[in-house]
Amino acid sequence: MNDLDSYAQAVVLGMIPGGKYHRLACARHLRDRTREATDDFPFVFDYPRADRFFRFAAQLRHYKGQWAGHLITLEPHQRFRLGSIFAWVHRDTGLRRFRAAYNEIPRKNGKSLEAAIVGLYVTFFDGEGGSEGYCIATKRDQARIVFNDCKRLVQSSGLRSRIGVLMANLNHERSASKLEPLGADKDSTDGLNPQLVIIDEAHAMKDRGLIDVMETATGARRQPVIFWITTAGNDPVSPCGDQHHYACQILDEVIHDETVFAFIASADPEDPPWAEATWRKANPNYGVSVLPSDLIALATKAQHMPPAAAAFQQKRLNLWINTASPWLSLDGWRRGQHDDWDLDSMIDEPCYIGIDLSSKIDLTAVVLVFPPTADRLTWRLVPWCLTPEDTLDARAHRDRAPYRTWLEPGRLGRTLRTNPGNRIDQDVVRELVLEAAARYDIQAVAIDPYNAGNLMKQLQDDSFLVVEIPQNLQQMSPPSKDFEADVLDGLIDAGGDALMTWCVSNVIVQVDNKDNIYPTKKRSRGRIDPVIATLMARKLATAGPNLADDPELVVA
């Protein structure tokens, strides 16, 4: 067993402390090792490639502080993360598996130094002719921080005979390769062709403009690397907030993206912030570059100053501050999913339908909800989503969701469908309801009158009982609370549908001063339309056969 495998195993077994997503990153590695070179996973772990990188790093020297002049020794967590990036390759092409690496780690854990090592190695020692490496950040001055670390490594480690050093440029003339800092405030980014992009302190970036330019520009390279380094931020609606959420979804196995390496070292939200065990858990370099005496001093101050407490938890425990946590328990959701039923097993069962109509261009959800029976404790859901075909790929990029994959039929049929054009066709929504009615005993259809157009009248003409449910706190809080409790108890079963699981992982709720809750699309980190449709249908199902007499429900 090599040292990367040993480290991952030690973290998973609790021998090395780590938070949830630290453990999940290690569990992912061990899981991938068991499925190498299969049809579903065409990658192999080539340790000698990692060892080549390690031998390169071991020839570099520290240039500041107590270790100045000493050869660099990578710590076990650094060997695990950086070695993973270089060792995983495609079995046929030999090209790197990971095109992006997201590293979210507290301050003082060596992020800038390791980014500088990666920067030099990938730009100048990766065998790529005309290689271009860029250190990017919100401002060029910030981008210079990692770049200057690269420059000092060259100057302190005897690389000046191979790499030319200028004020804002490192270069290798023979291979026509260069490494430069680049800020989002630069006037033009035309003509870039990056082999490497280091995104420094990503949490400070306010928009994706430069990131999108750089990601697009890597398309001509065979095995580029986008290397993110950051501490936790405080804005979930930001490029880093999006990337953090995406990394969590990968590690939670909600999204399967084999090209992104994800690692988050942090305390867990429930951990006591002033306990040394929590500090060890959040800081993999505890006792090395993270000094206990420093954390004691900061924690003493933080306990008496609320602003300092928030900064301590964000910068030193790597917790996202002032952000809402996902609403629903993924563990509870997964406990409820079963593969022992299909669409035919629900024929003739009572069914309630919820319809969440999008404005014009996003997801519209039609969810079939089957209440528990005398023989079954669980609620069963069949989610169908509709989206315009012409804008599907652009939306997949924007939402960071594998919509094309979800178009393929699964156990519950095609849970994602498209209609021609660039906007939702409500006639197709009506056809989905009619398709359900041909198979199941439809009791009622719930719909928000906003954006409904002629659909409500058409469904009434089709002899459906249509109930208006506006999406507000008063209407949505009771079914939301019931749904939350049932998810926690493993009583909601959507047959393991991947699209529904993704939406469940995205939901953030709004809470008022009376503890009413309501899933809100504005604060959620991705599409939640089928969850909203489920809650609407759930409200009807709870009212039962006498729903037409319920004073809170408006029959259209």
C-alpha positions as CSV (number, residue, x, y, z in Angstrom):
1,M,0.0,0.0,0.0
2,N,1.4,3.4,-0.9
3,D,1.4,6.4,1.4
4,L,-1.6,8.1,-0.3
5,D,-3.8,5.0,0.2
6,S,-2.5,4.7,3.8
7,Y,-3.3,8.3,4.5
8,A,-6.8,8.0,3.1
9,Q,-7.5,4.9,5.1
10,A,-6.2,6.5,8.3
11,V,-8.5,9.5,7.9
12,V,-11.5,7.3,7.1
13,L,-10.9,5.1,10.2
14,G,-10.5,8.2,12.4
15,M,-6.8,7.7,13.1
16,I,-6.1,11.1,11.6
17,P,-8.7,13.8,12.6
18,G,-10.7,15.4,9.8
19,G,-14.1,17.0,9.2
20,K,-16.9,15.5,7.1
21,Y,-15.6,16.5,3.6
22,H,-12.0,15.7,4.5
23,R,-13.1,12.2,5.3
24,L,-15.3,12.0,2.2
25,A,-12.4,13.0,-0.1
26,C,-10.4,10.1,1.4
27,A,-13.3,7.7,1.1
28,R,-13.7,8.8,-2.6
29,H,-10.1,7.9,-3.2
30,L,-10.4,4.5,-1.6
31,R,-13.6,3.8,-3.5
32,D,-12.0,4.8,-6.8
33,R,-9.1,2.4,-6.1
34,T,-11.5,-0.5,-6.0
35,R,-13.0,0.3,-9.5
36,E,-9.9,1.1,-11.5
37,A,-9.9,0.5,-15.3
38,T,-13.5,-0.6,-15.5
39,D,-16.0,0.4,-18.2
40,D,-17.7,2.9,-15.8
41,F,-14.4,4.2,-14.5
42,P,-11.6,4.2,-17.1
43,F,-8.9,5.6,-14.8
44,V,-5.9,4.0,-13.1
45,F,-3.8,5.2,-10.1
46,D,-0.2,5.5,-11.4
47,Y,1.8,6.2,-8.3
48,P,5.2,6.7,-10.1
49,R,3.6,9.9,-11.6
50,A,2.9,11.2,-8.2
51,D,6.4,10.2,-7.0
52,R,7.9,12.2,-9.9
53,F,6.2,15.2,-8.6
54,F,7.3,14.5,-5.0
55,R,10.9,14.2,-6.1
56,F,10.6,17.5,-7.9
57,A,9.2,19.2,-4.7
58,A,11.9,17.6,-2.6
59,Q,14.6,19.5,-4.5
60,L,13.0,22.9,-3.7
61,R,14.0,25.0,-0.7
62,H,12.0,27.1,1.7
63,Y,12.8,30.8,1.3
64,K,11.3,32.4,4.5
65,G,10.7,31.9,8.2
66,Q,12.3,29.2,10.4
67,W,12.7,26.8,7.5
68,A,14.4,29.2,5.1
69,G,17.1,27.3,3.2
70,H,15.8,23.9,4.1
71,L,14.6,21.4,1.5
72,I,10.8,21.2,1.3
73,T,9.1,18.2,2.8
74,L,5.5,17.8,1.9
75,E,3.2,16.8,4.8
76,P,1.0,13.7,4.4
77,H,-2.2,15.7,3.6
78,Q,-0.3,17.6,0.9
79,R,1.1,14.4,-0.6
80,F,-2.4,12.9,-0.6
81,R,-4.0,15.9,-2.4
82,L,-1.2,16.8,-4.8
83,G,-0.2,13.2,-5.5
84,S,-3.9,12.4,-6.4
85,I,-3.9,15.1,-9.0
86,F,-0.9,13.7,-10.8
87,A,-1.3,9.9,-10.2
88,W,-4.8,9.4,-11.5
89,V,-4.7,9.0,-15.3
90,H,-6.8,7.6,-18.1
91,R,-6.0,4.0,-18.7
92,D,-5.8,4.4,-22.5
93,T,-4.4,7.9,-23.1
94,G,-2.3,8.3,-20.0
95,L,-3.6,11.8,-19.6
96,R,-4.5,13.2,-16.2
97,R,-8.0,12.5,-14.9
98,F,-8.4,15.7,-12.9
99,R,-8.7,18.9,-14.9
100,A,-9.6,20.9,-11.8
101,A,-8.6,20.7,-8.1
102,Y,-10.6,22.6,-5.5
103,N,-8.6,23.0,-2.2
104,E,-10.4,24.8,0.6
105,I,-8.2,24.9,3.6
106,P,-7.8,27.3,6.6
107,R,-5.1,29.9,6.8
108,K,-1.5,29.0,7.5
109,N,-1.8,25.4,6.2
110,G,0.7,25.9,3.4
111,K,-1.7,26.6,0.5
112,S,0.3,29.3,-1.3
113,L,3.6,27.3,-1.1
114,E,2.1,24.1,-2.5
115,A,0.3,26.2,-5.2
116,A,3.7,27.6,-6.2
117,I,5.2,24.1,-6.4
118,V,2.3,23.0,-8.6
119,G,2.7,26.2,-10.7
120,L,6.4,25.5,-11.5
121,Y,5.9,21.8,-12.1
122,V,2.9,22.0,-14.4
123,T,4.2,25.1,-16.3
124,F,7.8,24.0,-16.8
125,F,8.2,20.3,-16.1
126,D,5.0,18.8,-17.6
127,G,6.3,18.1,-21.0
128,E,4.0,20.6,-22.6
129,G,5.5,22.8,-25.3
130,G,4.5,26.5,-25.2
131,S,3.0,26.0,-21.8
132,E,1.3,29.0,-20.2
133,G,0.7,29.2,-16.5
134,Y,-1.3,32.0,-14.8
135,C,-1.9,33.0,-11.2
136,I,-5.2,34.8,-11.1
137,A,-7.1,36.7,-8.4
138,T,-9.5,39.6,-8.1
139,K,-6.6,42.1,-8.3
140,R,-3.3,41.6,-10.0
141,D,-1.6,42.5,-6.6
142,Q,-3.3,39.5,-5.1
143,A,-2.4,37.3,-8.0
144,R,1.3,38.3,-7.5
145,I,1.3,36.6,-4.0
146,V,1.5,33.0,-5.4
147,F,3.5,34.2,-8.4
148,N,6.1,35.8,-6.1
149,D,6.2,32.5,-4.2
150,C,7.0,30.8,-7.5
151,K,9.7,33.3,-8.2
152,R,11.3,32.9,-4.8
153,L,11.3,29.1,-5.2
154,V,13.2,29.5,-8.5
155,Q,15.7,31.9,-6.8
156,S,16.2,29.8,-3.7
157,S,16.4,26.4,-5.4
158,G,19.0,26.7,-8.1
159,L,16.4,26.8,-11.0
160,R,17.6,30.2,-12.4
161,S,19.8,28.3,-14.8
162,R,16.7,26.9,-16.4
163,I,14.0,29.4,-15.7
164,G,14.3,33.1,-16.5
165,V,13.1,35.5,-13.9
166,L,11.5,38.9,-14.6
167,M,9.4,41.2,-12.4
168,A,6.1,39.7,-13.6
169,N,7.2,36.8,-15.7
170,L,8.9,33.4,-15.3
171,N,9.9,31.8,-18.6
172,H,11.7,28.9,-20.2
173,E,13.0,30.0,-23.6
174,R,13.7,26.5,-25.1
175,S,10.1,25.3,-24.6
176,A,8.5,28.8,-25.0
177,S,6.8,28.4,-21.7
178,K,5.8,31.2,-19.2
179,L,4.2,31.8,-15.9
180,E,2.6,35.2,-15.1
181,P,0.2,36.8,-12.6
182,L,-3.1,38.0,-13.9
183,G,-5.9,40.0,-12.2
184,A,-9.5,40.3,-13.0
185,D,-8.8,44.0,-13.4
186,K,-6.7,43.4,-16.5
187,D,-8.0,45.1,-19.6
188,S,-7.7,42.2,-22.0
189,T,-7.4,38.4,-21.8
190,D,-7.4,37.7,-25.5
191,G,-5.2,35.0,-26.9
192,L,-4.6,33.1,-23.7
193,N,-3.9,29.3,-23.9
194,P,-3.4,28.1,-20.4
195,Q,-1.9,24.8,-19.3
196,L,-2.3,25.9,-15.7
197,V,-4.5,28.3,-13.9
198,I,-4.0,28.9,-10.1
199,I,-7.0,30.7,-8.6
200,D,-5.8,32.3,-5.4
201,E,-8.2,33.3,-2.5
202,A,-11.1,32.4,-4.7
203,H,-13.6,33.5,-2.0
204,A,-12.8,37.1,-2.8
205,M,-13.8,36.9,-6.5
206,K,-17.2,38.6,-7.1
207,D,-18.0,37.3,-10.5
208,R,-17.0,34.5,-12.8
209,G,-15.8,36.6,-15.7
210,L,-12.1,35.9,-15.6
211,I,-12.6,32.3,-14.4
212,D,-14.9,31.5,-17.3
213,V,-12.4,33.0,-19.8
214,M,-9.6,30.9,-18.4
215,E,-11.6,27.7,-18.2
216,T,-12.7,28.2,-21.9
217,A,-9.2,29.0,-22.9
218,T,-7.8,25.6,-21.6
219,G,-9.8,23.8,-24.3
220,A,-6.8,23.5,-26.7
221,R,-4.6,21.7,-24.0
222,R,-4.6,17.9,-23.5
223,Q,-4.4,17.9,-19.7
224,P,-4.7,21.4,-18.2
225,V,-5.1,22.0,-14.5
226,I,-7.4,24.6,-12.8
227,F,-6.0,24.8,-9.3
228,W,-8.2,26.5,-6.7
229,I,-6.9,27.5,-3.3
230,T,-9.1,29.4,-0.8
231,T,-10.3,29.6,2.7
232,A,-14.1,29.6,3.4
233,G,-16.0,32.7,2.4
234,N,-19.2,34.3,3.4
235,D,-21.1,34.7,0.2
236,P,-22.8,31.5,-1.2
237,V,-23.9,33.4,-4.3
238,S,-20.3,33.9,-5.6
239,P,-17.9,31.9,-7.8
240,C,-16.3,30.4,-4.8
241,G,-19.6,29.7,-3.1
242,D,-20.8,27.9,-6.3
243,Q,-17.5,25.9,-6.5
244,H,-17.7,25.0,-2.8
245,H,-21.3,23.7,-3.2
246,Y,-20.3,21.8,-6.3
247,A,-17.3,20.2,-4.4
248,C,-19.7,19.2,-1.6
249,Q,-22.1,17.6,-4.1
250,I,-19.2,15.6,-5.6
251,L,-18.1,14.4,-2.2
252,D,-21.6,13.6,-1.2
253,E,-22.0,11.6,-4.4
254,V,-24.9,13.8,-5.6
255,I,-23.0,14.8,-8.7
256,H,-20.5,12.4,-10.4
257,D,-17.8,14.5,-12.0
258,E,-14.6,12.4,-12.4
259,T,-12.6,15.4,-13.6
260,V,-12.7,17.5,-10.4
261,F,-10.6,16.8,-7.4
262,A,-12.3,18.2,-4.3
263,F,-10.9,18.6,-0.8
264,I,-12.3,20.7,2.1
265,A,-10.5,20.7,5.4
266,S,-12.8,22.2,8.1
267,A,-14.5,21.8,11.4
268,D,-18.0,20.5,11.3
269,P,-20.6,23.1,12.2
270,E,-21.6,21.3,15.4
271,D,-18.0,21.2,16.8
272,P,-17.2,23.4,19.8
273,P,-15.1,26.2,18.2
274,W,-12.8,26.8,21.2
275,A,-11.7,23.1,21.7
276,E,-8.2,22.0,20.6
277,A,-9.7,18.9,19.1
278,T,-11.7,21.0,16.7
279,W,-8.6,23.0,15.7
280,R,-6.7,19.8,15.0
281,K,-9.7,18.5,12.9
282,A,-9.9,21.7,10.8
283,N,-6.1,22.2,10.3
284,P,-4.2,19.4,8.7
285,N,-0.9,21.2,9.3
286,Y,-1.7,21.6,13.0
287,G,1.6,21.7,15.0
288,V,3.7,22.2,11.8
289,S,2.8,25.6,10.2
290,V,-0.3,26.1,12.3
291,L,1.0,26.9,15.8
292,P,-1.2,26.0,18.8
293,S,0.0,29.1,20.7
294,D,-1.2,31.3,17.8
295,L,-4.6,29.7,17.8
296,I,-4.9,30.0,21.6
297,A,-4.2,33.7,21.4
298,L,-6.7,34.2,18.5
299,A,-9.4,32.1,20.3
300,T,-9.0,34.1,23.6
301,K,-9.6,37.3,21.7
302,A,-12.4,35.8,19.6
303,Q,-14.4,34.7,22.7
304,H,-14.7,38.3,23.8
305,M,-15.3,40.0,20.4
306,P,-18.1,38.8,18.1
307,P,-16.4,40.1,14.9
308,A,-13.2,38.3,15.9
309,A,-15.2,35.1,16.6
310,A,-16.7,35.1,13.1
311,A,-13.2,35.7,11.6
312,F,-11.7,32.9,13.7
313,Q,-14.4,30.4,12.6
314,Q,-14.1,31.4,8.9
315,K,-10.3,31.7,8.6
316,R,-9.1,29.2,11.1
317,L,-11.8,26.6,11.2
318,N,-12.8,27.1,7.5
319,L,-16.5,27.5,8.2
320,W,-18.7,29.5,5.8
321,I,-20.1,32.4,7.9
322,N,-23.5,34.1,7.4
323,T,-24.6,31.4,5.0
324,A,-27.6,29.0,5.3
325,S,-27.0,25.3,5.5
326,P,-28.8,22.9,3.1
327,W,-32.2,22.2,4.4
328,L,-32.7,18.5,4.0
329,S,-30.7,15.6,5.4
330,L,-29.0,13.8,2.5
331,D,-28.4,10.8,4.8
332,G,-32.1,10.6,5.6
333,W,-33.0,11.1,1.9
334,R,-30.7,8.2,0.9
335,R,-32.1,5.9,3.6
336,G,-35.5,6.4,2.0
337,Q,-34.5,5.4,-1.6
338,H,-35.3,1.9,-2.8
339,D,-34.9,0.1,-6.1
340,D,-37.7,-2.5,-5.6
341,W,-40.4,-0.6,-7.4
342,D,-41.1,0.9,-10.8
343,L,-43.8,2.8,-12.6
344,D,-45.9,-0.2,-13.1
345,S,-46.0,-1.1,-9.4
346,M,-48.1,2.1,-8.7
347,I,-50.8,1.5,-11.3
348,D,-54.3,2.3,-10.0
349,E,-52.9,3.8,-6.7
350,P,-54.3,7.2,-5.7
351,C,-51.9,9.9,-6.9
352,Y,-51.6,13.7,-6.4
353,I,-49.8,15.9,-8.9
354,G,-47.8,19.1,-8.2
355,I,-46.8,21.4,-11.0
356,D,-44.1,24.0,-10.5
357,L,-44.0,26.1,-13.7
358,S,-40.8,28.0,-14.5
359,S,-40.9,31.5,-16.0
360,K,-40.1,30.4,-19.5
361,I,-36.6,29.0,-19.9
362,D,-35.7,26.9,-16.8
363,L,-37.0,23.7,-15.3
364,T,-40.7,23.0,-15.0
365,A,-41.5,20.2,-12.6
366,V,-44.5,17.8,-12.7
367,V,-44.2,15.5,-9.7
368,L,-46.5,12.5,-9.0
369,V,-46.9,11.9,-5.2
370,F,-48.3,8.6,-3.9
371,P,-49.2,8.6,-0.2
372,P,-48.3,5.7,2.1
373,T,-50.6,2.7,2.1
374,A,-51.5,0.0,4.6
375,D,-48.6,-2.1,3.3
376,R,-46.1,0.7,2.8
377,L,-44.9,3.4,5.2
378,T,-43.1,5.5,2.6
379,W,-44.3,8.3,0.3
380,R,-43.3,7.5,-3.3
381,L,-42.4,10.3,-5.8
382,V,-42.1,10.2,-9.6
383,P,-40.5,13.5,-10.7
384,W,-40.8,14.6,-14.3
385,C,-39.0,17.8,-15.3
386,L,-39.3,19.7,-18.6
387,T,-36.8,22.1,-20.1
388,P,-36.3,23.7,-23.5
389,E,-33.9,21.8,-25.9
390,D,-32.3,24.8,-27.5
391,T,-30.8,26.2,-24.3
392,L,-30.1,22.9,-22.5
393,D,-26.3,22.9,-22.9
394,A,-26.0,26.5,-21.8
395,R,-28.1,25.9,-18.8
396,A,-26.1,22.8,-17.9
397,H,-23.0,24.9,-17.8
398,R,-24.7,27.6,-15.8
399,D,-26.3,25.2,-13.3
400,R,-23.3,22.9,-13.2
401,A,-25.6,20.0,-13.8
402,P,-25.3,16.9,-16.1
403,Y,-28.7,17.5,-17.9
404,R,-27.7,15.5,-20.9
405,T,-27.0,12.5,-18.7
406,W,-30.4,12.9,-17.0
407,L,-32.2,12.8,-20.4
408,E,-31.4,9.1,-20.5
409,P,-34.2,6.8,-19.2
410,G,-33.8,5.5,-15.7
411,R,-35.7,3.2,-13.4
412,L,-38.6,5.7,-13.3
413,G,-38.5,6.4,-17.0
414,R,-37.2,9.7,-18.4
415,T,-37.3,12.1,-15.4
416,L,-35.9,14.9,-17.6
417,R,-37.5,15.7,-20.9
418,T,-37.2,18.5,-23.4
419,N,-39.5,20.4,-25.7
420,P,-38.3,22.0,-29.0
421,G,-37.4,25.7,-29.0
422,N,-36.0,28.0,-26.3
423,R,-39.0,28.2,-23.9
424,I,-41.2,25.9,-21.9
425,D,-44.2,24.6,-23.9
426,Q,-47.2,24.3,-21.5
427,D,-48.9,22.0,-24.0
428,V,-46.2,19.4,-23.2
429,V,-46.8,20.0,-19.5
430,R,-50.5,19.1,-20.1
431,E,-49.4,16.0,-22.0
432,L,-47.4,14.8,-19.0
433,V,-50.4,15.1,-16.8
434,L,-52.5,13.2,-19.3
435,E,-49.8,10.5,-19.5
436,A,-50.0,10.1,-15.7
437,A,-53.8,10.0,-15.8
438,A,-53.7,7.1,-18.2
439,R,-51.8,5.0,-15.7
440,Y,-52.7,6.3,-12.2
441,D,-55.8,7.3,-10.2
442,I,-55.3,11.1,-10.2
443,Q,-57.1,12.7,-7.2
444,A,-56.1,16.3,-7.8
445,V,-53.6,18.6,-9.4
446,A,-51.8,21.4,-7.5
447,I,-50.6,24.4,-9.4
448,D,-49.4,27.9,-8.6
449,P,-51.6,30.3,-10.7
450,Y,-48.6,32.5,-11.3
451,N,-47.3,31.8,-14.9
452,A,-50.0,29.2,-15.4
453,G,-51.5,30.9,-18.5
454,N,-54.3,28.7,-19.9
455,L,-53.0,25.5,-18.4
456,M,-55.3,25.5,-15.4
457,K,-58.4,25.9,-17.6
458,Q,-57.2,23.2,-20.0
459,L,-56.7,20.8,-17.1
460,Q,-60.1,21.6,-15.8
461,D,-61.5,20.9,-19.3
462,D,-59.7,17.5,-19.1
463,S,-61.8,16.8,-15.9
464,F,-59.0,17.2,-13.4
465,L,-59.7,18.7,-10.0
466,V,-57.2,21.7,-10.1
467,V,-56.3,23.4,-6.8
468,E,-54.5,26.8,-6.7
469,I,-51.5,26.8,-4.3
470,P,-49.7,30.1,-4.3
471,Q,-46.0,29.7,-3.3
472,N,-45.9,31.7,0.0
473,L,-45.1,30.9,3.6
474,Q,-48.7,30.4,4.7
475,Q,-49.4,27.8,2.1
476,M,-46.0,26.1,2.0
477,S,-44.8,25.9,5.6
478,P,-47.0,23.0,6.8
479,P,-46.1,20.6,3.9
480,S,-42.5,21.7,4.2
481,K,-42.3,20.8,7.9
482,D,-44.0,17.4,7.2
483,F,-41.7,16.7,4.3
484,E,-38.6,17.6,6.3
485,A,-39.5,15.2,9.1
486,D,-40.3,12.4,6.7
487,V,-37.0,12.9,4.9
488,L,-35.1,12.7,8.2
489,D,-36.9,9.5,9.0
490,G,-36.2,7.9,5.6
491,L,-39.9,7.9,4.6
492,I,-39.6,9.6,1.2
493,D,-38.7,7.4,-1.8
494,A,-38.0,8.7,-5.3
495,G,-36.4,5.5,-6.4
496,G,-33.0,7.0,-6.1
497,D,-33.6,9.4,-9.0
498,A,-30.4,11.4,-9.6
499,L,-32.1,14.6,-10.7
500,M,-34.4,14.6,-7.6
501,T,-31.4,13.9,-5.3
502,W,-29.5,16.9,-6.9
503,C,-32.5,19.2,-6.3
504,V,-32.9,18.0,-2.7
505,S,-29.3,18.8,-2.0
506,N,-29.8,22.4,-3.3
507,V,-32.7,23.5,-1.1
508,I,-32.3,26.4,1.3
509,V,-35.3,27.5,3.3
510,Q,-36.6,30.9,4.4
511,V,-37.7,31.1,8.1
512,D,-39.9,33.8,9.5
513,N,-40.2,35.0,13.2
514,K,-43.0,32.4,13.8
515,D,-40.7,29.5,12.6
516,N,-42.7,29.1,9.4
517,I,-40.4,27.7,6.7
518,Y,-40.5,27.8,2.9
519,P,-37.9,26.6,0.3
520,T,-36.8,29.7,-1.6
521,K,-35.4,29.6,-5.1
522,K,-33.5,32.9,-4.6
523,R,-31.3,31.6,-1.8
524,S,-31.0,28.0,-3.0
525,R,-27.8,27.0,-4.8
526,G,-29.3,25.2,-7.8
527,R,-32.7,24.1,-9.2
528,I,-35.3,23.0,-6.6
529,D,-38.4,22.9,-8.8
530,P,-39.4,19.3,-8.3
531,V,-39.1,19.8,-4.5
532,I,-41.5,22.7,-4.7
533,A,-43.9,20.6,-6.9
534,T,-43.7,17.8,-4.3
535,L,-44.6,20.0,-1.5
536,M,-47.7,21.3,-3.4
537,A,-48.9,17.8,-4.1
538,R,-48.1,16.8,-0.6
539,K,-50.4,19.5,0.7
540,L,-53.3,18.1,-1.3
541,A,-52.5,14.5,-0.3
542,T,-52.5,15.5,3.4
543,A,-56.0,17.1,2.9
544,G,-57.1,13.8,1.4
545,P,-60.4,13.0,-0.2
546,N,-62.2,16.0,1.3
547,L,-59.7,18.5,0.0
548,A,-62.4,20.4,-1.9
549,D,-63.9,21.3,1.5
550,D,-60.7,22.5,3.0
551,P,-61.0,26.3,3.6
552,E,-57.3,26.9,3.0
553,L,-57.4,25.4,-0.5
554,V,-58.8,27.2,-3.5
555,V,-60.3,24.9,-6.1
556,A,-59.8,26.6,-9.5
